[in-house]
């Protein structure tokens, strides 16, 4: 089977991702059939749903649809506006399109800047499933990486910068008023001077919990958080600030616990997957958005999956070296 994901599949996946929160039972069944028809469908769908964070990507996806000759899904937001700023957004959208869909778009217009920022070299750090890691940076900061986490970082220049590509990190940032510590996670930007906080990336959502100090979180708007505050960023939307007990001084995952309240099943499984070397597969796609509340052991993934299966009325079995949840 051809493993290349072509423009038509990207366009169809974009339509499904755009409408994923508004599907009725019949449409959800159709989505399940489409995902099961070809492994490329699922790869494209999961990638785009995780990255569908802003208008630039929305625009680039429309370009993918145009090139594929596929109409946009009903209710698709359009990219509008004009002027030089929009021209810059256009080019950024094309770049996103090229990276995501591996497509060629004909004859891009030339866009020049009077000056360019100096190139900053980034280093990378990552953990595999079933393991955690620690990173001590040159500025004296301490980063603890949960399982299946990937990031890039640079401590050079006027800003200390981290790009969290996937997973979860507990940050203990060394104070430096002259050099802010900036974390980018999809469309979100987190900025601090010196503080302790946890960042959890779950697809297109980002959860930030502050244990010490102050944190500024920006997407479509911004919020200032202090110790005991938490916020969820959904794409570019900032949810209301909530509060949690930060007295332990460390994230639950660092104590091998996963504590969730009304969290979608797919996100609970993603967090358990970080601590399981075996694949965890949800065969019933219609269960992905079901809400879960409970407390699960991360260092005992099978036992936690058994408990989860009982709570959600699912069947757990081992098949071909993986955990399979189904109805």
N, C-alpha and C positions, 0 to 999 in steps of 0.2 A: 504493500500500500504506500502511496505517495505521502510522505510525512510533511511536505511543505504546505503551509497555510496560505491559501491564495486570497485575492481581494474579496471574492464573493463570500467566503467564510468569515473573514474579518467584518464585512458589512453586516452579515446576518447576526454575528455575535454582538456587534455594537447595538443593533436594534433590540435584541433580547436584554442586554445589560441596561439599556435606557429604560425599558419598561418593567424591569424585574420586580419593582415594589408595587406594581399596579395590576398584576396578572390575576385573572379569575381562575377557577379550578380547571376549566377546559384549556386555557392558555398555559397553565403550569404543566398540565399533562403533555401538551404539545412541546413545551420546552424540554421536558424529560425525554421525549422521543427524539428530539433533535440532538440533544447531548449524547444519547446512547448510540446514535447512528454512525458516528465517526469520532475517533479519539481526538482529531484535530479540532472538532467543534468544542469539546470540553476545554482543551488547552487555550483556545482563543477566548472563549467565554470567561474563564476564570481569570485570565490575564487582564482583559479589558475591564471587567467588573472591579478588580483590585485597583486599577489605575485611573478609573474614570473620575477624576478629581476636579476638573475645572473647564472653563469655557474654551481654553486653548485646545485641550484634547477633544472636546465636543466638536469643535470646528474641524480638526484634522480627521475625525471619524466621518464627518459629513463628506469630506473630500474623498475618503476611501469609498464611501457609498457611490458618489458620483462616478468614480473611475470604474467601479464594479457594475454600474448600471442598475443599482438596487435602490428602490425608493426608501426614504427615511421612514422609520416607524411612526405610527400616529403619536402625536404629542411630543415629538422630538424638539428640543429647544434649538433655535437657530442662533448663529453667531452674527451679530449685527453691529453696525457702527462704521465710522470712517476715519480718515486722517492718517497722519504718519504713525501714531501709536498703534492703530489697527493694522497698518502694514507690517509693523514689527511683530504683532501677534500672529499675522498670517504666516510669516516665515517660521515662527516658533511652532505653529500648528503643523506646518509641513514637516519640520524636523521631527516632531513627535510622531507624525504619521509614518515617516520613514523608519524610525526606530521600532515602532510597534508592529506595523504591518509588513515591513521589509519591501515597501513598494517604491517604484520610481515615479515621480511626478514630473511632467515635461517642463523644461525651460523655466526655471525659477528666476524671478527678477533679481537683479543685483541690489544688495542693501549694504551700505558702508557706514561705519561708525568713525567719528573723528579720532577716537582713541579707544583702546581696548584695555580691560583689566589684565594685570599680569597673570600668567598661567601659574596656578598653584598645584603642586604635586600632592596627590592624595595617596594615603596608604590604606590598605584594606584589612579587615579582621572579620572572622566568621566562626561560627560553631556549627557542628553537625547535629542531627537529631540525637537526642539521648545524652547530650553533654552540655555543660555550661562553660563559660570562660571568663577571664579577667583581662583587662587592658589598662596599663598605666601609661598615660601620655606624658610627653616631655614637659608640659606645663604644670604637672603635679596632680592632674585630675585622675579619677579612678572610675572605670566603666566595668560593670558586670553584665555579661551577655547571657541571656537565656538560650535555650536550645534552638537550633535552626535559625540563627540570627546572622544577618549580613550588614556590615556598615563600612563606610569609607570616612577617613578623617584627615585633617591637616591642622597642625598647631602653628603654622607659619603665617606671617602677615598680620594685618590689623585685627582680624577676627580668628578665633578658634572655631573650626567648622567640623561638623559631623553630618553625614547623610545616612539616615537609617533606611536601608533598602527593604529589609524585612525583619520580623522578629520583635524582640523586646530587650530593653537595656535599662539598667539602674545606674543613674549618673550621680557621682559625687564630684562636683566641679570646684576646682581650686579658684579662690577669689583672684580677680585681676580686673580692676575697674577700667583700665585702659584697653582691654581686649575682651570684648564680650564673647561668650560661648554660644554658638548658634547651631541648632539642629534643624535640618530640613527633613520632613517626612511627607512624601507626596506633595500636596498643595499646602501643607502646614509648615509654619516656621516657629520655632521655640527659641527664645533668647534669654540668657541669664548672665550674671556676673560671677556669682559663686553660690551654689545651693545644692540641695539633694532632691532628686525627683526620679520618677519612673516613666518611661515612654513605651507603650505597647502598640505596635502596628498590627491591625487586623483587617487585611484587605484594604479597602478605601477608607477605613476608619482608624482614628488614632486616639488612644486613651492616655491622658497625662495626669499623674498623681504627684503632688508636691509634699515632701517630708520636712524640708527646712528651706528657709529663705523665700525668695520671690521669683516667679517665672512669668514671662510674657508669652502668650500663645496667640499667633496671628494666622488667619486664613481670610475669609470674607468678613473682616472686622478683627478685633483683638480683645483679649481678656488678660487682666493681671491676676495671678493666683498667688496665694500665700500658703503656709503650712496647713495641711488638713484639707486643702481644696483639690478638687478633681474636675476634669472636663473631658468630654468626648467631642472630637471633631469628625463630622460625617461628611466626607468629601471636602467641601469648603465651608460647610455650615458649622458654626459653633453652637453646641448644645448648652443649656443652662449649667452654671457651675454647681457642683454638688460637694458634699463633704464626707470624709471618711476618717477613721481612727488611725492616725499616723504614729501613735505612741511606740509601736514596735521598732520604728526607725528603719525598717527594711520592707521590701515588697513581699507579698505572700509567696510568690513563686520561689523566692530565695529560701523559704522555709518548707519547700516541697508541697505547697498547697495551692489549689485553684478554687477561689471563692467567687461564685457568680450569682447574680440576681437578674432574672428576666433577660438572659442573654441568648441570642440565637444559637441553636444547636450547632450550626456550621462553625461558629466562632469558638465554641467550647471544644469541639473536636480539633480545630486548628491548634489550640493551646495545649491540648493533650498530645497532639502529634509531635510537638517540640521535644517531648520527653520519651517518645517511643521510636525505636529504630525500625519497627515494623510499620508499614503503611496502614493508616486508618482510613477506611473507605465507607462512605455513606451511600448505600445503593439506592435508597429512596430519596430522590432529589426533592420531593414535595415536603420532606421533614426538615429541610435545611433551616427554615426560618422559625421553626417551633421554639418557643421560649423555654429556657432551662434555669432552674434555681437550685443551688446545692453547693456542697464542699467536697472536693475530690483530691485524692493523693496523686501528685505528679510523679513520684518515684515508684508508683505501682499502677502503670497505665492500664493493664488488663483488668485489675480489680476496679478501677475507676470506670472503665468502659462497661463492665458488668452492672455496676450501680446505675450508670447513665441509661443503659438499655432497660433496666427495670423501671426507672422513673418515666421514661418516654414510651414505654410499650413497644420496644424494638427487640429484635433477635440479634444476638452477637455470636459469631462463629469465626473460626480461623480457616482461611482458605488461601492456598498458594502462598503461604508465608506472610499473610496480611490479616488484619482485623476487618471484618465485614459486618456492618450494621444494616439490617433490613427489616421490613415488616412482612 
